[in-house]
Amino acid sequence: MPRRKAVTGLALAASLAGAVLFRRRSRRRERVELYFDDGTTLSLDSGSPEASTVLSLARRVLAAAASGS
């Protein structure tokens, strides 16, 4: 019986560690998502040159909205 408890505890610890790592990796990644009329979506990561232009504009818009201008 103690062996079963150890295995269960180890599985729970591994599951928790996996959830923490997943949340850390998915946090604060900027990307641009373009939605088209036909239902398709295009996602651009922040490292791409196309996304950098749109992200800089979006940052300025958000900063202006936050300041109330």
N, C-alpha and C positions, 0 to 999 in steps of 0.2 A: 503493500500500500504506500509506503513512503516514496518509492520510486515513481509511482503514478503522480503523486503530488509534486514531485520535483519536475517531472516532464511537463505537467500542466503549468506550473509556475514559470518554467523556462519558455514555454510557448506563449504565455501571456506577456512576458517581458520582451520577447522578440517582436510580438505584435505591436506593443506600445512603442518600441524603438523604431519600428518601421513607419508607424503613423507620424512620429515626431520628425523623422528624416523627410518624409513626403511633404509635410507642411512647410518645413524650412526651405526645401527646394522650390516649391511652388509659390513662395511668398515674394511679392514685389518685383515680379518680372514684367517689364513693360512690353507691350506689343500693340500692334494696330490690327484691328479686325474690320474687314470691309465686307459689307452685306450687299448683295446684288438682288435685283428684282426677280430673277429667276430662282432665287432660294439658295444660291451658292454662297459660300463664305471663303474669303481669303485672309489668312492670318500671317502677318509679317512680324518677325522678332525685332527687338530693338537694335540688333547689330547690323541689320540690312540697311543699305543706303536709302531705299525707298521709304522705310519706316522712320528714319532719322528726321527727315523733313516734316513729316506729319506729326511726329512726337514733339518736335520743338514748337510747332504751332499749337498743339493741344496743351502743352505746358503753359504757354503764354495766355491762352484762353482761360484755363483753370486759375491761373494766378490773378487775372483780371476779375474773374467772377468772385474769387475769395476776398479780394480787396474792395469789392463793391463798385468798381469803375464801370 
